[in-house]
Structure formats: structure tokens, C-alpha cells
Amino acid sequence: MFLGTHSPRLDDKNRVILPAKFRDALSGGLVITKGQDRCLVVWTREGFAEYAARLRSGSQTSEKVRAYTRVLFASAHDDTPDKQGRITVPPALREYAGLTKDCVVVGADTRIEIWDSAAWEAYLTGTEQGFVDLDAMWSNA
């Protein structure tokens, strides 16, 4: 399980340093893809394989399923962190997420999200009330 928020920077070689506590789980390799809300998603190789298997069970006659899987797999990039925990973010994915220097790496349970720091702050600001509302709903259940 990936937890927490971290603020690394993209270096001159377009690498981001993953938090030390995430590195063991990713040492066998990872897959980076486009995510929702203009972030990037980092999966363990096993986690991505499981997700892909669930996608295969969707109806390939559905235009939405085909479109989603095309974009997801076309944008996917596999990598293995180096000894310092750095991964290279390919140009197309950097552009998609608007990554320049300051990033935010968010633990999101079974995956990691990489955000441009300004986009992350805007996202948090825009979703805060929804979080409060859902928290109140679950707390009263």
C-alpha cells in the first residue's frame, strides 16, 4: 500500500526521485501511464498486469473500452528505478501532466500518482468540500 505525499523535483535529465519507502515495492520494475485529472500513475509491474487483466474482461465491442485501453497502453512506459530511486519520465507523459520542476508524488493505495505541484494544489482546493462531505457521510454510516 502506497501512502503519503512527497515533493521531489524533476532533475535536468527528467528524472524524479521516488520516496525511499516506495522503492522496495518498485525495485522489480514499474509501469507509468496517463492517469485521470492530468496526473501520471505509477504501478508495480504486477499491479499493472492485474489492472490490464481486469480491462481485458471489459467488452471490446464498447467504443469507450477500446478508446480507454488504446490511450492507456499507448502511453504506458516501463522502467526500473536506479539505485537512488530515480525514474525517467518520458517527454509525452511529462507534457500530458504538465511536469516542469516541482512535482508531488502521492501514495494512492495500490498505485502512485505524480502531479505537477501547482496542479495538485488546484486539485486539492477544488475537491476539499467533496472530501469533507464524503468523510461526514462515511463517519455517520
Backbone bond lengths (Angstrom), bond angles and torsions (degrees), N, CA, C in turn:
res aa  C-N    CA-C-N  psi(-1)  N-CA   C-N-CA  omega(-1)  CA-C   N-CA-C  phi
1 M - - - 1.446 - - 1.525 108.38 -
2 F 1.331 115.56 128.85 1.461 120.76 179.62 1.523 108.40 -97.91
3 L 1.340 115.90 127.88 1.459 121.99 -176.97 1.516 110.90 -132.85
4 G 1.325 116.17 153.16 1.452 121.28 170.57 1.510 114.64 99.37
5 T 1.326 114.00 170.90 1.465 123.06 179.60 1.521 108.23 -126.20
6 H 1.310 115.78 132.88 1.462 121.96 -176.16 1.527 108.22 -133.67
7 S 1.320 116.61 153.93 1.471 120.64 -174.55 1.527 112.66 -126.04
8 P 1.322 117.53 72.21 1.470 119.34 175.83 1.530 110.83 -81.14
9 R 1.311 115.96 173.27 1.466 121.22 175.94 1.517 108.80 -117.23
10 L 1.307 115.04 149.13 1.451 121.06 172.55 1.527 106.82 -74.72
11 D 1.327 118.52 127.67 1.464 119.57 -179.02 1.531 110.79 -85.60
12 D 1.327 116.87 -178.98 1.464 121.97 -177.05 1.531 113.44 -64.09
13 K 1.326 116.77 -18.98 1.466 120.79 178.54 1.539 111.12 -99.65
14 N 1.345 115.56 15.99 1.471 122.50 178.76 1.521 112.95 60.73
15 R 1.323 114.90 39.67 1.452 121.26 175.96 1.526 108.51 -110.39
16 V 1.315 114.47 148.09 1.456 120.44 174.63 1.525 107.28 -119.59
17 I 1.312 116.01 140.61 1.464 120.87 178.46 1.520 108.19 -89.69
18 L 1.309 115.16 122.71 1.457 120.18 177.37 1.520 109.70 -79.56
19 P 1.320 117.79 147.08 1.466 120.19 178.91 1.525 111.60 -57.02
20 A 1.320 116.04 143.28 1.462 121.57 -177.68 1.522 111.90 -54.81
21 K 1.318 117.48 -38.52 1.467 118.82 -176.99 1.525 113.43 -71.18
22 F 1.335 119.02 -10.60 1.464 122.67 176.97 1.531 112.38 -94.44
23 R 1.300 117.19 -16.41 1.463 120.96 -167.40 1.517 114.72 -66.39
24 D 1.323 118.32 -39.97 1.470 119.50 -179.08 1.525 110.91 -59.57
25 A 1.325 116.59 -43.73 1.468 120.42 -178.53 1.527 111.87 -65.83
26 L 1.334 117.12 -24.80 1.463 121.30 -176.29 1.526 113.22 -103.32
27 S 1.326 117.10 0.09 1.472 119.96 -175.23 1.521 113.05 -63.40
28 G 1.325 117.94 -24.61 1.456 121.64 178.09 1.512 113.54 -83.24
29 G 1.317 116.85 -0.06 1.453 121.76 179.25 1.510 111.47 118.56
30 L 1.304 114.44 163.06 1.453 121.10 -176.39 1.515 110.17 -149.11
31 V 1.312 115.41 168.67 1.453 122.57 175.37 1.526 106.74 -130.91
32 I 1.339 115.95 131.29 1.468 122.19 176.42 1.522 107.23 -108.29
33 T 1.332 116.64 133.75 1.461 121.28 178.52 1.525 110.22 -136.70
34 K 1.321 114.93 169.28 1.455 119.72 168.54 1.515 107.27 -65.29
35 G 1.326 115.39 143.64 1.454 120.89 175.93 1.518 109.75 -119.30
36 Q 1.302 115.37 -179.30 1.455 120.18 176.56 1.530 108.99 -75.32
37 D 1.313 116.66 158.38 1.470 123.00 175.26 1.528 113.46 62.24
38 R 1.336 117.13 26.81 1.469 123.85 176.26 1.529 113.60 64.85
39 C 1.332 116.22 33.19 1.458 119.67 171.29 1.518 107.87 -109.40
40 L 1.320 116.02 173.18 1.459 121.41 173.75 1.524 108.07 -106.29
41 V 1.315 116.15 148.76 1.458 121.05 177.89 1.523 108.26 -114.98
42 V 1.316 115.18 131.87 1.461 122.00 176.15 1.526 106.98 -111.51
43 W 1.317 114.55 123.75 1.459 122.28 179.88 1.516 109.21 -114.03
44 T 1.319 117.99 151.51 1.462 118.72 163.40 1.528 105.41 -66.53
45 R 1.317 117.47 158.02 1.476 118.69 177.79 1.531 110.59 -58.99
46 E 1.321 115.69 -40.82 1.466 119.79 179.99 1.527 111.07 -65.63
47 G 1.328 116.55 -42.71 1.461 120.85 179.27 1.520 112.06 -62.48
48 F 1.331 116.01 -39.86 1.463 119.39 178.43 1.532 110.36 -67.42
49 A 1.326 116.59 -39.96 1.472 120.21 178.63 1.531 110.50 -61.80
50 E 1.324 117.16 -40.95 1.471 120.72 177.86 1.531 110.95 -64.83
51 Y 1.326 116.34 -43.05 1.462 121.13 179.10 1.536 109.80 -62.71
52 A 1.321 116.11 -44.26 1.468 120.96 178.88 1.526 110.77 -60.57
53 A 1.312 116.82 -39.18 1.475 120.37 179.08 1.532 110.37 -63.82
54 R 1.335 116.98 -39.91 1.470 119.80 177.47 1.527 110.48 -65.21
55 L 1.336 116.54 -38.32 1.470 119.66 178.45 1.523 111.29 -64.02
56 R 1.318 116.75 -37.35 1.470 120.79 179.76 1.523 111.88 -62.21
57 S 1.325 115.97 -26.13 1.462 118.86 -179.65 1.537 111.85 -76.51
58 G 1.337 117.13 -12.61 1.466 120.69 176.08 1.519 110.60 -73.85
59 S 1.284 115.51 156.47 1.463 120.44 -177.76 1.527 111.12 -70.16
60 Q 1.322 115.89 117.31 1.463 119.85 178.35 1.531 111.66 -74.83
61 T 1.316 117.10 -3.95 1.462 119.51 173.64 1.522 110.94 -84.00
62 S 1.322 117.23 -10.84 1.465 121.77 177.76 1.533 109.41 -80.82
63 E 1.302 115.49 123.63 1.465 120.25 179.77 1.529 111.31 -59.40
64 K 1.323 117.38 -38.75 1.471 121.20 -179.28 1.527 111.27 -66.16
65 V 1.320 117.19 -40.85 1.469 120.58 178.38 1.523 109.97 -64.62
66 R 1.318 116.97 -45.78 1.474 120.10 179.15 1.524 110.88 -61.36
67 A 1.318 117.54 -44.19 1.468 121.07 -179.04 1.530 110.58 -63.15
68 Y 1.323 116.21 -44.45 1.463 119.95 -179.43 1.526 111.28 -62.85
69 T 1.334 116.70 -47.99 1.458 118.86 -178.09 1.529 111.52 -65.76
70 R 1.312 117.48 -36.17 1.476 119.41 177.22 1.527 110.76 -59.77
71 V 1.317 115.86 -50.95 1.471 119.80 -177.69 1.526 110.55 -64.47
72 L 1.318 116.85 -44.27 1.463 120.30 -178.41 1.526 111.47 -60.42
73 F 1.331 117.32 -53.03 1.461 119.94 -175.99 1.528 112.50 -72.66
74 A 1.324 117.66 -32.34 1.466 119.92 177.46 1.523 111.46 -66.73
75 S 1.328 116.89 -30.71 1.465 120.28 -178.61 1.524 112.58 -89.08
76 A 1.323 117.90 -10.08 1.466 121.38 -173.93 1.528 111.83 -68.39
77 H 1.322 114.27 140.96 1.463 121.92 179.51 1.527 106.82 -137.39
78 D 1.329 116.43 127.10 1.462 117.87 177.26 1.513 110.11 -98.57
79 D 1.316 115.60 150.48 1.457 121.64 -175.13 1.524 107.68 -157.71
80 T 1.314 114.82 166.81 1.458 122.15 171.78 1.523 106.52 -131.39
81 P 1.330 118.16 127.35 1.469 119.05 179.75 1.529 111.08 -59.75
82 D 1.342 115.75 144.51 1.459 119.16 175.57 1.532 109.14 -77.70
83 K 1.321 117.90 -175.57 1.467 121.64 -175.52 1.523 113.43 -63.54
84 Q 1.336 116.95 -22.80 1.463 120.97 177.24 1.530 111.70 -91.86
85 G 1.328 117.44 2.42 1.458 121.27 179.03 1.517 113.76 82.13
86 R 1.330 117.10 19.63 1.468 120.52 -178.89 1.524 110.78 -90.91
87 I 1.332 113.86 142.33 1.467 120.55 171.99 1.525 107.53 -126.85
88 T 1.320 115.40 148.39 1.460 121.03 178.65 1.519 108.92 -90.71
89 V 1.333 115.12 131.82 1.457 120.25 177.53 1.529 107.38 -98.92
90 P 1.337 117.99 115.48 1.468 121.36 -177.73 1.537 111.76 -60.94
91 P 1.332 116.47 153.38 1.473 120.78 -176.56 1.533 114.17 -53.99
92 A 1.319 118.53 -44.71 1.469 119.88 -177.63 1.526 111.46 -63.47
93 L 1.319 116.95 -37.60 1.464 119.85 178.35 1.525 111.69 -73.15
94 R 1.337 117.47 -37.89 1.471 120.09 175.30 1.517 110.26 -59.33
95 E 1.333 115.55 -44.73 1.462 120.17 -179.44 1.527 110.97 -64.30
96 Y 1.323 117.29 -45.38 1.466 121.79 179.88 1.531 111.24 -55.09
97 A 1.346 116.32 -45.95 1.465 121.31 -176.30 1.526 112.80 -88.48
98 G 1.330 117.67 -4.58 1.462 120.29 -179.75 1.515 113.35 67.89
99 L 1.332 117.35 30.26 1.461 120.87 -178.12 1.516 110.46 -76.71
100 T 1.324 115.63 128.86 1.459 120.61 175.40 1.524 109.31 -121.19
101 K 1.294 118.93 -76.24 1.467 121.93 178.97 1.527 111.59 -123.10
102 D 1.334 115.19 -64.43 1.461 120.32 -174.42 1.527 110.48 -80.29
103 C 1.320 115.45 123.78 1.461 122.07 -177.50 1.519 109.75 -122.88
104 V 1.302 114.64 165.58 1.457 121.87 170.99 1.528 106.54 -129.20
105 V 1.328 115.80 129.82 1.456 122.38 176.67 1.523 106.14 -109.41
106 V 1.331 114.91 120.24 1.459 121.18 -173.57 1.529 109.49 -115.26
107 G 1.311 116.01 126.92 1.453 119.78 171.44 1.519 108.07 -74.92
108 A 1.327 116.98 125.86 1.466 121.72 -176.09 1.526 109.64 -129.29
109 D 1.327 115.98 55.20 1.455 123.65 177.29 1.527 111.43 71.84
110 T 1.328 118.35 -98.31 1.468 121.15 -175.71 1.515 113.30 -90.54
111 R 1.320 116.62 0.09 1.464 120.67 -178.54 1.526 109.09 -146.54
112 I 1.308 114.19 173.35 1.467 121.73 178.26 1.518 107.10 -119.74
113 E 1.319 117.34 143.26 1.457 120.88 174.20 1.521 108.97 -114.59
114 I 1.334 115.63 141.22 1.462 121.63 175.25 1.522 107.08 -115.80
115 W 1.304 115.77 124.24 1.467 123.38 -177.64 1.519 110.43 -122.80
116 D 1.318 116.47 151.07 1.460 121.06 162.71 1.528 105.01 -66.50
117 S 1.334 117.80 137.57 1.466 119.58 -172.92 1.534 112.65 -61.51
118 A 1.334 118.31 -38.92 1.466 119.91 178.75 1.529 110.77 -67.13
119 A 1.323 117.60 -39.07 1.466 121.37 178.10 1.524 110.49 -64.88
120 W 1.341 117.23 -39.00 1.460 120.72 177.94 1.523 111.01 -63.10
121 E 1.334 116.62 -45.11 1.469 120.14 179.23 1.520 110.78 -62.26
122 A 1.325 117.44 -42.01 1.467 121.00 178.40 1.532 110.28 -64.19
123 Y 1.321 116.63 -40.27 1.459 120.49 178.46 1.529 110.50 -62.27
124 L 1.326 116.54 -47.03 1.462 119.87 179.99 1.523 111.45 -60.62
125 T 1.309 115.93 -43.50 1.462 120.14 179.60 1.521 110.69 -61.07
126 G 1.311 116.59 -42.36 1.456 121.28 -177.58 1.520 114.71 -73.95
127 T 1.335 117.45 -19.77 1.464 119.73 -176.48 1.519 113.44 -111.01
128 E 1.302 118.13 -0.50 1.467 120.81 -175.52 1.522 112.80 -57.00
129 Q 1.332 118.78 -46.13 1.458 120.41 -178.05 1.522 111.08 -65.21
130 G 1.322 116.89 -38.99 1.462 119.81 177.06 1.524 111.54 -62.19
131 F 1.337 116.91 -38.17 1.461 121.41 177.43 1.526 110.25 -63.54
132 V 1.320 115.80 -45.48 1.466 120.84 178.80 1.531 110.38 -60.59
133 D 1.330 116.68 -45.14 1.465 121.03 -179.79 1.529 111.67 -62.38
134 L 1.336 116.86 -45.56 1.468 120.05 179.88 1.521 111.33 -66.77
135 D 1.331 116.40 -38.32 1.463 120.00 178.58 1.519 109.94 -61.35
136 A 1.328 116.84 -43.61 1.468 120.71 179.27 1.531 110.47 -64.60
137 M 1.337 116.50 -39.03 1.460 119.90 179.58 1.533 111.40 -63.98
138 W 1.355 116.66 -46.06 1.458 120.23 -178.77 1.523 111.46 -70.83
139 S 1.329 117.23 -33.51 1.467 120.56 -179.77 1.517 111.18 -67.48
140 N 1.335 117.85 -31.16 1.453 121.67 -178.80 1.524 113.24 -89.73
141 A 1.315 116.79 -3.36 1.478 119.98 -177.19 1.499 112.00 -77.11
